[in-house]
Amino acid sequence: MFFPLHDQNNAPVRIIPVISYLIIALCFLAQLYQMSIVFSPDSKIRATHFVHRHGMVPRAYFAGNPDYQIGPPEFHMESDPSVAEIQESSSSEREFYDLLHLKSSALWLWLMPITSLFLHANLMHLLTNIWFFWIFSDNVEERFGAPLFLAFYLVTGMFSSVLHAYLNQASHIPLVGASGAVSAVMGAYIVLFPRHRVTSYFCPVWFFIRRVDVPAVLVLGLYLVLNILSMTRTSGGIGPNVAFDAHIGGFVAGFMFAHLHKALLNVGNTAPTVAQ
């Protein structure tokens, strides 16, 4: 098992990775807002609705209905109670009804694949994603350029989210996190900088930890293999709160995007020749 600490650039990055900074800042701002909800009235309802409105909820997304019930089907009411029935119910019953019923909008529904990229389950989830993103993103942003890198991040992140939703259309669990887009950055890195070395902690067993410099292709290739193995052992590509299918989809999308980028550059740089 490798835990990356930093990459060793053959050539130092000469740009300020503005888009990388922006993405990190937006993720932290979203997390701060999520954490602030707990101090508001009806915090349980607001927190639940926030993550179900802006996370990627497969069943709601493919149903195309912005007004939907939250949670597993066994919790759902067969028909909505009338206003009078709600008023006559107990406060706990009203709270339960309000908790399960979400009224969103078509706009937020179709933005789910993007907004979910900036939300995280908790602070540790955020820090882990940002750590991996920061190690590899500056090189990829420099190679692509800021505008293309932003488009790359959003498109591959959306692809990984929609792929997960497509493979789990009956799921009511919201997908949150930048893992799919971060995996895409890693997939692009392995194409663009295969000879770079990554300083990592190597831990084959818990009591044996060494700091080693290993090729990026080994660290990132092992990341992909572990996700594939984990996916084959789980149902629907979802492990314990981990969407392995989104990781794999993002990695493959980033890998293919980088190959296409290199191919187009090679075509553009091919000088015309005249036979004689």
Secondary structure, DSSP 8 states (H G I E B T S, - for coil): -EEEEEEE-SS---S--HHHHHHHHHHHHHHHHHHHGGGSTTHHHHHHHHHHHHSB-HHHHHHT-SEEE-S-GGGS-SS---HHHHHHS-HHHHHHHHHHEEE--HHHHHHHHHHGGG--SSHHHHHHHHHHHHHHHHHHHHHH-HHHHHHHHHHHHHHHHHHHHHHTTT--S-B-SSHHHHHHHHHHHHHH-TT-EEEEEEEEETTEEEEEEEEHHHHHHHHHHHHHHHHHTSBTTB-SS-BHHHHHHHHHHHHHHHHHHHHHHHHHT-------
